[in-house]
Amino acid sequence: MSFIQKQQDENSPYTQLLMLLGYAVAGIFIFLLIGLAIIVAIYGFGALTNPVILSGGEEKYRPALQILLIAQSVGLFLAPPLLLAITEKKKINVFYGFKKPETNLLLLVFLIMAVSMPFMEWTAVINQKMILPDFLQSIESWMRQKEDEAMQTTLLLLKMQHINELVANLFLIALLPGIAEELMFRGAVQRSFGRIFNNPHVAIWASAFLFSAIHLQFYGFLPRLLLGAGFGYIYYFSGSLWYAMLAHFLNNAYAVCAAWYMQKNNIPLSEADNTSHFAWYGYLISFILTILVFNYFKTKTSKSYEQQLD
């Protein structure tokens, strides 16, 4: 009789995706209830029937909006992949790949995000100019409405006068989403898609599509799709989720710091939209440099892996 316990096989990737969906539904329900309980403790039971408080429609009610956003990030994105790993009886650092990051690769991630910014700006400007055919005008109106609602929320969150508000936004908008969304979309979803399609490129782009679509910001769909794919390739090349998390954090942190700078210099935040800051060749150079640095990152991660095997 053998007393050696056989290593448990994982569930099928389809089952894992269904589990993620179930955990996400349960997570958003539970954590929103917790968030609402905290809001009631702060503002009283009247907050539950006051849309101004729940939407953070006024600056004095912004903490309520921040609480709900934290609940959403934790319940919808952070908890499900963690619960999936626990269900599969796997160590989280092994299941998703949290190899110790290397300084030179971290610097390359900084460089990737820096050189890609002009090109990403160009995709954002192009996406903002999207116009649907006449027979889809009702859909376009709905998309514009969702975009305006998201922009109103973003502008409210990005109103910063004091350094503590900057730090709070770096946590709420950059750090927490960088960790939670990368765990969900690159760690869990991309991993499952990789097992389904047996093709890393299909898995990366399919995960990026879901990552962009779930935000329901259609006039930012293209840049978010490309960002998601970029994070996916960083994860695929390196085998470590730390680098994708850093890239996601840097992207969001830049937006927060740019908003802080604009307000400190009395520049309207609306001027950041639909504006090109570079000549056409600047965007082309940015695109070429992004591809070159990505390839260099791929080469360095391959060499790093080979050195570990020696």
ABEGO torsion letter per residue (X at the ends): XBABBBBBBBBBAAAAAAAAAAAAAAAAAAAAAAAAAAAAAAAEAAAAABAAAAAGABAAAAAAAAAAAAAAAAAAAAAAAAAAAAAAGBBAAAAAGBBBBBAAAAAAAAAAAAAAAAAAAAAAAAAAABBBBAAAAAAAAAAAAAAAAAAAAAAAAABBABAAAAAAAAAAAAAAAAAAAAAAAAAAAAAAAAAAAGBAAAAAAAAAAAAAAAAGBAAAAAAAAAAAAAAAAAAAAAGBAAAAAAAAAAAAAAAAAAAAAAAAAGBBAAAABGBBABBAAAAAAAAAAAAAAAAAAAAAAAAAAAAAAX
